[in-house]
Amino acid sequence: MIAAENISIGRGVTLALRCTMCHGARGMSKANTPNLAGQNPERIHKQLSDFQARHRGSEIMAPHTRSLSDQDMRDLLAYYAYLPRTTPPTLGSN
């Protein structure tokens, strides 16, 4: 992995802190929200862009995406793509 990718992933970790309440600390949700770990970056980018442009409505996602720059999105995508896709946790597990 090149240094630029490591920096992007590192920035993505920090940006993802605002996502943990719904999408889990490592991108695996304990709630009824999408798991982001190991997701296709283009798919996440499309969803974030749609929320940001208000093509897709969500009272929860709109404020989180509104302030994201293009670089922020790329960093989040790099982080979530970097994470291994694992079995989702079961509801009610610790």
TORKEPA-896758 format. One record per atom (N, C-alpha, C, CB): residue number from 0; residue in one letter; atom name; x, z, y. Coordinates in pm, 1 decimal. Glycine has a CB too. Example, Ala and Ser with C-alpha at 12.3 -4.5 7.8 and 13.67 -1.06 7.14 Angstrom:
// TORKEPA-896758
     k   r    a          X          Z          Y
     0   a    N     1319.0      780.0     -569.0
     0   a   CA     1230.0      780.0     -450.0
     0   a    C     1320.0      780.0     -330.0
     0   a   CB     1130.8      904.6     -447.3
     1   s    N     1285.0      708.0     -225.0
     1   s   CA     1367.0      714.0     -106.0
     1   s    C     1290.0      787.0        3.0
     1   s   CB     1408.4      572.5      -59.8
This chain:
// TORKEPA-896758
     k   r    a          X          Z          Y
     0   m    N       85.1        0.0     -117.7
     0   m   CA        0.0        0.0        0.0
     0   m    C       89.5        0.0      123.7
     0   m   CB      -96.7      122.8        0.0
     1   i    N       57.4      -82.4      218.3
     1   i   CA      141.0      -89.0      338.0
     1   i    C      102.2       21.2      436.1
     1   i   CB      128.8     -227.1      405.1
     2   a    N      191.7       49.4      530.0
     2   a   CA      172.9      158.8      625.0
     2   a    C       44.3      144.7      705.2
     2   a   CB      290.8      166.2      719.0
     3   a    N       11.5       23.3      749.3
     3   a   CA     -110.3        2.2      828.4
     3   a    C     -234.4       42.4      749.0
     3   a   CB     -121.0     -145.2      872.5
     4   e    N     -236.1       11.6      619.0
     4   e   CA     -349.6       50.1      535.4
     4   e    C     -358.0      201.6      524.3
     4   e   CB     -338.3      -13.3      395.5
     5   n    N     -243.6      267.6      508.9
     5   n   CA     -241.5      413.2      500.9
     5   n    C     -293.6      475.8      629.6
     5   n   CB     -100.1      462.9      471.7
     6   i    N     -254.9      421.4      742.8
     6   i   CA     -301.8      472.4      871.7
     6   i    C     -452.7      452.9      883.0
     6   i   CB     -228.9      401.6      989.0
     7   s    N     -501.9      336.6      842.4
     7   s   CA     -644.9      307.7      848.6
     7   s    C     -723.0      403.1      758.3
     7   s   CB     -672.1      161.6      808.4
     8   i    N     -673.5      426.4      638.8
     8   i   CA     -739.3      519.6      546.9
     8   i    C     -738.2      660.4      605.9
     8   i   CB     -669.8      518.5      408.2
     9   g    N     -626.0      700.5      664.2
     9   g   CA     -615.4      832.0      726.4
     9   g    C     -713.8      849.7      841.1
     9   g   CB     -474.6      854.5      776.3
    10   r    N     -726.6      747.6      923.7
    10   r   CA     -824.8      753.1     1033.1
    10   r    C     -966.3      755.9      975.0
    10   r   CB     -807.7      631.4     1129.5
    11   g    N     -986.3      681.4      867.6
    11   g   CA    -1117.4      679.3      802.6
    11   g    C    -1158.1      815.7      749.3
    11   g   CB    -1117.4      579.1      689.7
    12   v    N    -1060.9      891.4      696.6
    12   v   CA    -1089.0     1026.6      647.7
    12   v    C    -1145.9     1111.1      761.6
    12   v   CB     -960.5     1092.6      589.3
    13   t    N    -1082.2     1103.8      876.4
    13   t   CA    -1127.2     1181.6      992.1
    13   t    C    -1264.8     1136.6     1038.7
    13   t   CB    -1027.0     1169.6     1106.9
    14   l    N    -1285.5     1007.4     1047.1
    14   l   CA    -1415.5      955.3     1090.0
    14   l    C    -1526.2      990.6      991.1
    14   l   CB    -1408.2      803.9     1107.5
    15   a    N    -1492.1      995.6      863.5
    15   a   CA    -1591.4     1022.6      759.3
    15   a    C    -1641.1     1166.3      760.6
    15   a   CB    -1533.5      991.1      624.2
    16   l    N    -1576.2     1253.1      835.8
    16   l   CA    -1622.8     1391.9      843.0
    16   l    C    -1767.8     1399.1      890.8
    16   l   CB    -1532.5     1473.7      936.4
    17   r    N    -1806.4     1306.7      978.3
    17   r   CA    -1944.5     1306.7     1027.3
    17   r    C    -2043.2     1254.9      922.5
    17   r   CB    -1954.8     1222.2     1153.5
    18   c    N    -1992.6     1197.8      814.6
    18   c   CA    -2077.5     1140.1      710.5
    18   c    C    -2101.2     1235.2      593.1
    18   c   CB    -2015.6     1012.2      659.7
    19   t    N    -2022.0     1342.3      586.8
    19   t   CA    -2021.9     1427.7      468.3
    19   t    C    -2153.1     1500.1      442.1
    19   t   CB    -1914.0     1527.8      480.4
    20   m    N    -2225.5     1535.5      546.7
    20   m   CA    -2350.0     1610.3      527.9
    20   m    C    -2445.8     1533.4      435.6
    20   m   CB    -2417.5     1637.9      664.6
    21   c    N    -2454.3     1404.0      454.0
    21   c   CA    -2547.6     1323.4      373.8
    21   c    C    -2480.7     1248.8      258.4
    21   c   CB    -2617.5     1224.0      462.6
    22   h    N    -2358.1     1199.9      281.1
    22   h   CA    -2294.2     1112.9      182.6
    22   h    C    -2187.8     1182.9       99.0
    22   h   CB    -2232.9      995.7      251.7
    23   g    N    -2171.2     1313.4      117.3
    23   g   CA    -2077.1     1391.0       35.9
    23   g    C    -1935.6     1388.5       90.3
    23   g   CB    -2076.8     1339.5     -105.0
    24   a    N    -1860.1     1491.5       55.3
    24   a   CA    -1724.7     1508.7      107.1
    24   a    C    -1630.1     1395.9       66.7
    24   a   CB    -1668.8     1640.0       59.9
    25   r    N    -1650.6     1336.6      -48.2
    25   r   CA    -1565.0     1225.8      -93.4
    25   r    C    -1649.0     1102.2     -123.0
    25   r   CB    -1484.5     1266.7     -219.2
    26   g    N    -1757.9     1087.2      -44.8
    26   g   CA    -1840.4      967.2      -56.8
    26   g    C    -1935.8      966.1     -173.5
    26   g   CB    -1754.1      850.3      -66.7
    27   m    N    -1951.4     1080.5     -241.7
    27   m   CA    -2045.8     1090.4     -352.9
    27   m    C    -2154.9     1188.7     -313.0
    27   m   CB    -1974.4     1135.7     -485.4
    28   s    N    -2273.2     1137.2     -293.4
    28   s   CA    -2384.8     1213.0     -238.2
    28   s    C    -2444.6     1310.2     -337.9
    28   s   CB    -2491.2     1119.5     -189.6
    29   k    N    -2477.8     1428.4     -287.2
    29   k   CA    -2557.6     1523.7     -363.9
    29   k    C    -2702.3     1517.8     -315.3
    29   k   CB    -2500.4     1668.4     -350.8
    30   a    N    -2726.5     1434.0     -218.3
    30   a   CA    -2861.0     1415.9     -162.3
    30   a    C    -2913.5     1280.3     -209.2
    30   a   CB    -2859.7     1425.0       -4.4
    31   n    N    -3024.5     1241.4     -157.3
    31   n   CA    -3083.1     1112.5     -193.0
    31   n    C    -3036.3     1006.4      -93.5
    31   n   CB    -3238.5     1120.8     -195.8
    32   t    N    -2904.6      990.6      -81.7
    32   t   CA    -2843.8      892.4        7.9
    32   t    C    -2743.2      810.3      -71.3
    32   t   CB    -2775.5      961.6      130.2
    33   p    N    -2705.7      693.5      -21.9
    33   p   CA    -2611.9      608.7      -95.7
    33   p    C    -2475.2      674.1     -114.4
    33   p   CB    -2595.2      476.7      -24.2
    34   n    N    -2417.5      650.6     -231.6
    34   n   CA    -2279.4      688.3     -256.7
    34   n    C    -2191.9      581.3     -193.2
    34   n   CB    -2250.1      703.7     -410.6
    35   l    N    -2090.8      623.7     -119.0
    35   l   CA    -2005.7      528.7      -48.4
    35   l    C    -1869.7      509.5     -114.7
    35   l   CB    -1986.2      574.0       93.3
    36   a    N    -1828.4      603.1     -198.3
    36   a   CA    -1697.9      594.0     -264.3
    36   a    C    -1690.3      468.8     -351.0
    36   a   CB    -1671.4      719.5     -349.7
    37   g    N    -1585.8      391.2     -330.2
    37   g   CA    -1562.3      272.5     -410.4
    37   g    C    -1654.6      155.7     -379.9
    37   g   CB    -1574.6      307.1     -552.4
    38   q    N    -1733.4      167.9     -274.8
    38   q   CA    -1825.7       58.9     -239.6
    38   q    C    -1750.0      -61.2     -183.9
    38   q   CB    -1929.8      107.4     -137.0
    39   n    N    -1812.2     -174.5     -197.4
    39   n   CA    -1759.1     -297.7     -141.9
    39   n    C    -1755.5     -285.9       10.5
    39   n   CB    -1844.2     -420.2     -186.7
    40   p    N    -1638.5     -305.4       73.1
    40   p   CA    -1627.8     -289.9      218.8
    40   p    C    -1721.1     -380.9      297.6
    40   p   CB    -1486.9     -316.0      261.8
    41   e    N    -1741.4     -502.4      250.3
    41   e   CA    -1829.2     -594.5      322.4
    41   e    C    -1973.2     -544.1      323.0
    41   e   CB    -1822.8     -734.3      260.0
    42   r    N    -2012.3     -481.4      213.8
    42   r   CA    -2148.5     -428.8      204.1
    42   r    C    -2168.7     -313.9      302.8
    42   r   CB    -2178.2     -381.6       60.3
    43   i    N    -2072.5     -222.4      308.3
    43   i   CA    -2083.6     -110.4      402.9
    43   i    C    -2079.7     -162.6      545.8
    43   i   CB    -1970.0       -7.2      380.2
    44   h    N    -1992.9     -259.9      573.1
    44   h   CA    -1983.6     -315.4      708.2
    44   h    C    -2117.5     -375.5      751.5
    44   h   CB    -1872.7     -422.1      714.9
    45   k    N    -2181.0     -447.5      662.5
    45   k   CA    -2311.6     -508.2      692.6
    45   k    C    -2413.3     -400.2      727.1
    45   k   CB    -2361.9     -592.7      572.8
    46   q    N    -2416.9     -294.3      648.2
    46   q   CA    -2513.2     -187.4      674.1
    46   q    C    -2485.4     -118.9      808.4
    46   q   CB    -2509.6      -84.1      560.5
    47   l    N    -2359.7      -84.0      833.3
    47   l   CA    -2324.4      -19.7      960.2
    47   l    C    -2355.4     -109.7     1078.9
    47   l   CB    -2176.6       18.0      961.2
    48   s    N    -2323.1     -237.2     1066.1
    48   s   CA    -2349.7     -332.9     1173.8
    48   s    C    -2499.1     -345.9     1200.4
    48   s   CB    -2290.7     -469.8     1139.4
    49   d    N    -2577.7     -349.3     1092.0
    49   d   CA    -2722.7     -359.8     1107.8
    49   d    C    -2780.4     -235.8     1175.6
    49   d   CB    -2789.3     -380.8      971.9
    50   f    N    -2732.4     -117.8     1139.2
    50   f   CA    -2777.8        4.2     1206.4
    50   f    C    -2736.6        1.5     1353.9
    50   f   CB    -2720.0      130.1     1136.3
    51   q    N    -2613.1      -38.4     1379.1
    51   q   CA    -2560.3      -40.1     1515.5
    51   q    C    -2636.5     -138.3     1604.6
    51   q   CB    -2412.0      -75.8     1513.9
    52   a    N    -2669.8     -253.7     1550.6
    52   a   CA    -2741.4     -356.8     1626.9
    52   a    C    -2892.3     -334.5     1628.0
    52   a   CB    -2711.1     -494.1     1569.5
    53   r    N    -2936.0     -228.5     1561.4
    53   r   CA    -3078.0     -192.6     1550.6
    53   r    C    -3159.5     -298.1     1475.0
    53   r   CB    -3137.1     -172.7     1689.7
    54   h    N    -3092.6     -371.0     1385.5
    54   h   CA    -3164.2     -462.4     1295.7
    54   h    C    -3222.7     -383.4     1179.8
    54   h   CB    -3070.3     -574.8     1243.4
    55   r    N    -3171.5     -264.6     1163.7
    55   r   CA    -3217.5     -175.0     1058.8
    55   r    C    -3239.3      -39.0     1124.3
    55   r   CB    -3114.4     -166.8      938.8
    56   g    N    -3358.1       15.8     1111.2
    56   g   CA    -3390.1      140.2     1179.3
    56   g    C    -3362.5      263.1     1095.7
    56   g   CB    -3532.4      139.9     1220.3
    57   s    N    -3310.1      365.1     1160.9
    57   s   CA    -3290.5      494.5     1097.8
    57   s    C    -3263.8      596.1     1207.6
    57   s   CB    -3173.7      490.8      993.9
    58   e    N    -3347.3      697.4     1212.0
    58   e   CA    -3328.8      804.0     1310.4
    58   e    C    -3198.7      879.1     1285.6
    58   e   CB    -3447.1      901.1     1307.0
    59   i    N    -3153.5      881.5     1163.0
    59   i   CA    -3031.1      954.4     1127.6
    59   i    C    -2907.8      868.8     1151.8
    59   i   CB    -3035.6      999.4      980.9
    60   m    N    -2910.3      744.4     1106.0
    60   m   CA    -2790.5      660.3     1114.1
    60   m    C    -2764.2      604.3     1253.3
    60   m   CB    -2802.2      546.9     1017.2
    61   a    N    -2867.5      577.7     1329.1
    61   a   CA    -2849.9      515.4     1461.7
    61   a    C    -2750.2      589.9     1550.4
    61   a   CB    -2983.6      507.7     1532.9
    62   p    N    -2763.5      720.9     1569.0
    62   p   CA    -2667.7      788.1     1657.3
    62   p    C    -2525.6      790.5     1601.4
    62   p   CB    -2713.2      929.4     1683.4
    63   h    N    -2512.4      788.4     1469.9
    63   h   CA    -2378.8      790.5     1409.2
    63   h    C    -2307.0      657.5     1423.4
    63   h   CB    -2388.8      827.0     1262.6
    64   t    N    -2381.8      549.2     1421.5
    64   t   CA    -2318.4      417.3     1428.4
    64   t    C    -2300.6      366.5     1570.3
    64   t   CB    -2399.1      318.2     1350.4
    65   r    N    -2381.0      417.2     1660.5
    65   r   CA    -2381.2      366.8     1797.9
    65   r    C    -2242.6      369.9     1861.9
    65   r   CB    -2477.6      447.6     1882.1
    66   s    N    -2166.8      475.5     1837.9
    66   s   CA    -2036.8      491.4     1904.5
    66   s    C    -1919.2      434.0     1825.2
    66   s   CB    -2011.7      637.2     1930.9
    67   l    N    -1944.9      376.8     1707.9
    67   l   CA    -1834.7      323.6     1626.6
    67   l    C    -1779.8      193.5     1684.7
    67   l   CB    -1881.4      300.4     1482.4
    68   s    N    -1649.1      189.5     1702.4
    68   s   CA    -1584.2       64.4     1741.7
    68   s    C    -1561.8      -20.1     1616.5
    68   s   CB    -1448.9       91.5     1816.0
    69   d    N    -1521.8     -143.8     1636.3
    69   d   CA    -1489.5     -229.6     1522.4
    69   d    C    -1375.6     -168.4     1440.8
    69   d   CB    -1451.4     -371.7     1570.3
    70   q    N    -1275.6     -111.2     1507.4
    70   q   CA    -1163.8      -47.3     1436.6
    70   q    C    -1212.5       75.0     1359.0
    70   q   CB    -1052.4       -6.4     1536.1
    71   d    N    -1302.1      152.1     1418.4
    71   d   CA    -1358.5      267.4     1347.6
    71   d    C    -1425.3      222.4     1218.0
    71   d   CB    -1460.0      342.3     1437.2
    72   m    N    -1503.4      115.8     1226.8
    72   m   CA    -1570.7       65.4     1106.5
    72   m    C    -1469.1       20.9     1001.8
    72   m   CB    -1664.3      -51.6     1142.2
    73   r    N    -1366.0      -51.1     1044.7
    73   r   CA    -1263.1      -95.1      949.1
    73   r    C    -1195.5       23.8      883.4
    73   r   CB    -1158.1     -182.8     1018.8
    74   d    N    -1171.1      130.1      960.0
    74   d   CA    -1107.1      249.1      904.4
    74   d    C    -1198.9      319.7      804.1
    74   d   CB    -1067.9      345.7     1016.9
    75   l    N    -1326.3      331.6      837.0
    75   l   CA    -1421.4      390.1      742.5
    75   l    C    -1430.0      307.3      615.0
    75   l   CB    -1559.9      402.3      806.6
    76   l    N    -1434.1      175.6      631.1
    76   l   CA    -1440.4       85.7      514.9
    76   l    C    -1317.1      102.6      427.1
    76   l   CB    -1453.2      -61.3      560.2
    77   a    N    -1200.3      112.1      489.5
    77   a   CA    -1075.5      129.2      413.7
    77   a    C    -1078.0      259.7      335.9
    77   a   CB     -953.3      126.0      507.9
    78   y    N    -1125.6      366.5      399.5
    78   y   CA    -1130.8      496.7      332.8
    78   y    C    -1226.3      494.3      213.8
    78   y   CB    -1173.3      605.3      431.8
    79   y    N    -1348.7      448.4      235.1
    79   y   CA    -1445.9      450.3      126.2
    79   y    C    -1408.4      353.0       14.1
    79   y   CB    -1584.4      416.7      179.7
    80   a    N    -1346.5      242.0       46.8
    80   a   CA    -1301.3      149.1      -57.7
    80   a    C    -1186.3      209.0     -137.9
    80   a   CB    -1258.0       15.1        4.4
    81   y    N    -1104.9      291.2      -72.6
    81   y   CA     -990.6      356.1     -137.0
    81   y    C    -1034.7      461.3     -239.6
    81   y   CB     -901.2      421.0      -31.5
    82   l    N    -1145.0      528.0     -211.8
    82   l   CA    -1191.5      634.5     -300.9
    82   l    C    -1236.2      578.2     -435.1
    82   l   CB    -1306.2      712.3     -236.0
    83   p    N    -1207.2      651.2     -543.0
    83   p   CA    -1254.1      603.8     -674.1
    83   p    C    -1404.5      620.1     -686.2
    83   p   CB    -1183.5      679.7     -788.1
    84   r    N    -1464.7      524.6     -750.1
    84   r   CA    -1609.6      532.9     -775.3
    84   r    C    -1626.2      613.7     -903.0
    84   r   CB    -1677.2      388.5     -788.1
    85   t    N    -1694.8      724.2     -892.7
    85   t   CA    -1714.7      812.6    -1007.8
    85   t    C    -1862.5      832.6    -1032.8
    85   t   CB    -1645.4      948.3     -986.0
    86   t    N    -1893.3      908.0    -1134.8
    86   t   CA    -2032.1      939.3    -1164.8
    86   t    C    -2087.8     1028.9    -1055.4
    86   t   CB    -2045.1     1006.9    -1303.3
    87   p    N    -2203.8      995.9    -1002.9
    87   p   CA    -2262.8     1080.2     -896.9
    87   p    C    -2289.9     1221.0     -946.9
    87   p   CB    -2393.2     1017.9     -844.7
    88   p    N    -2274.9     1319.8     -859.3
    88   p   CA    -2308.4     1456.1     -898.1
    88   p    C    -2459.0     1468.9     -918.6
    88   p   CB    -2259.4     1556.6     -791.9
    89   t    N    -2498.7     1561.5    -1002.1
    89   t   CA    -2641.1     1583.2    -1022.8
    89   t    C    -2695.2     1673.9     -913.3
    89   t   CB    -2667.8     1643.9    -1162.1
    90   l    N    -2820.1     1655.9     -880.0
    90   l   CA    -2882.5     1738.5     -778.3
    90   l    C    -2880.8     1883.7     -824.6
    90   l   CB    -3027.0     1691.2     -749.1
    91   g    N    -2848.4     1971.9     -732.1
    91   g   CA    -2845.1     2113.2     -761.8
    91   g    C    -2714.8     2162.6     -820.4
    91   g   CB    -2953.3     2145.3     -853.1
    92   s    N    -2618.2     2072.2     -847.0
    92   s   CA    -2489.2     2117.5     -900.2
    92   s    C    -2400.2     2161.5     -785.1
    92   s   CB    -2420.1     2005.4     -983.1
    93   n    N    -2306.9     2247.1     -812.6
    93   n   CA    -2214.9     2297.1     -709.3
    93   n    C    -2088.0     2221.3     -709.0
    93   n   CB    -2185.6     2442.7     -728.3
